[in-house]
Amino acid sequence: MAVIFGKGNLLGMATALELKALVKQFPTARVVDGISLDIPKGCFYSLLGPSGCGKTTILRMIAGFSEPDEGDIILNGRRLNGLRPYERPVTTVFQSYALFPHLTAYENVAFGLRRRGETNFDKKVRDSLAMVGLAEKAERFPANLSGGEKQRTALARALVLEPELLLLDEPLSALDPALRKRVRLELKQIQQRIGITFVFISHDQEEALSLSDRIAVMNKGKIEQIGTPREIYLQPATRFVAGFLGAVNWIGPVGVRPEWTRIGRTAPGDVDSVAATVETAVFLGDSVHVHAKTADGSVITAQVHDSAVDYEHGEQVRLWWDKSDELRVSQ
């Protein structure tokens, strides 16, 4: 059975969003299976898990694009079940950004304000574009914006409506790796500045760890663990959480991450070490991953930060780690 740490509010903050025993049944599977969450106000909260785990279905239910078969969705004390998407104080930034190609960035941001009947919105739109660093590109069409600028336009369009909750459906996945790192820093800075509660959907553990105040790790429609990024990385509750959050060497019931695994041609005399044979050494720029096989056939990866150290295929080595670095999890 999964063990859940950290259930409840972050640092005693008031709750913004409550999910109470949510269930969504599809013809072939129960995609969301009794999910309950308390999401604090002003929190950057991530739902993290592999494709098909139910996280996007939860986002769709919060937004009003789908209704739960069971359970309640409560935002700042108001039950949202049955309300249409436009009746909810919730906005969504989609993976595809969903910008109108025939409208400028300014007109895309103004679209929702026009739709709800506002007329004196010029300052709101320009302030929103300025907040995401696009003040000078207001008159550009999406085709003339970079991937990062499109993402920020979609964010400005969502934030200009002053929602109580912002949902982000893997909004960085279409960006190249270098741009993704820059934009996620900007996203976190914007969230801290405006203080709106963000619920972020992702299958990318690095994104979730770097952005989130709190993370719920999902698997097969259920929550495996809730906690801060540090808690779920350093104290994973299950093998699934440990492996999904990063590489793990499993030595019997014990897990050790590659960055905590030491390797040498000899080992210090005061530690227990494991004999192994080098299989491959992979150069990664700032480090080298050395993959070595033990006598029982297990392959253990050690991360070596001194990239000048060279290990050859077939070389005999010793592996060891600190007891304090061991991950002891449930199955």
C-alpha positions, 0 to 999 in steps of 0.5 A: 500500500502506498504511504502518503506523507505531507497530507494537508496545508503547507505551513498552515496556509489557508486552503484554496482548492479542495478535492474530495474523493474524486472519481472518474470512471472511463469504460475501460478503467477508473482513471481517477480513483478517490483522489483527495487533496488540499491545495494551499492558497498562493501555492505552486502545486504540481500533479506529477506522474506518467501519461495515463495516471489521471493528472490531466483528467483531474485538471479537466474536472477542476476546469469544468471540461469534465464532471467527476462521477463522484466527489466534490471540487471546492474552490475558496469554499465554493463548490464548483461541481456542475458549473460550466467552465466560464462560470468558474473563477479558473483559467487554463494554460494549455500544452498547445497554448491555443492562441488564435493565429489571426489575432495579435498578442494584444488581441489574444490577451484581450479576448477573454475580457471582451467575451465577458463584456468588459470594454475599458480593458486596455490598461489591464491587457498592457499590464498583463503583457508587460508582466510577462515581458511582452510589452513591445510585442503586443502587435505581433501575431503568433506566427511571429512569436517564438515558442517562449513568447507564445507560452508567455502570451497564453499565460498573460491571457489567463492571468488578465482575467484575475482568476482565483486558480490557474491551471497549467497543462504541461505548458513547457513541453513544446519548448526546446530544453534550453528555452524550457529551463529559462521559461520555467524560471520566469514562470516561478517568478511570475507566480511568486510575484502575483501570488495566485494559486497555480496547479501544474500538470507534468510528467517531467520530474525536473520541472516539478522539483524546480517549480513546486512548493508541493507535489502530489505524485500520481500512479494509476489513478491514485496518489502515491505521495504528497510532499515538498520537492525535498521530501519526495526526492530524499524520502520517497514513500514507494519504489515507484516514487523513488524511480519516477523522481530520478535514477535509483540503484536497487541493492536488495531492499535498499535504494541509492541514487547515482549521485550518492554512489561512490566508485573507486579502484579501491575503497576506504578501509572503514566502509563496506563496499561492493565489487563490480566490473565496469560495463560503460562510462558515459560522459555527460559534460559536468559528470560521468555516469559509470555503469558497473555490474556486480557478481549477482548481475545487478548494474549499479550507476555511479555519478563521478563529478571529476570528468577527468577520471577515466574508467574502462570497460572490464575494469575491476572497481569497488562501490560504496555509499553512506548509510544515511543516503539509503532509500528504504521504501515500501514496495 
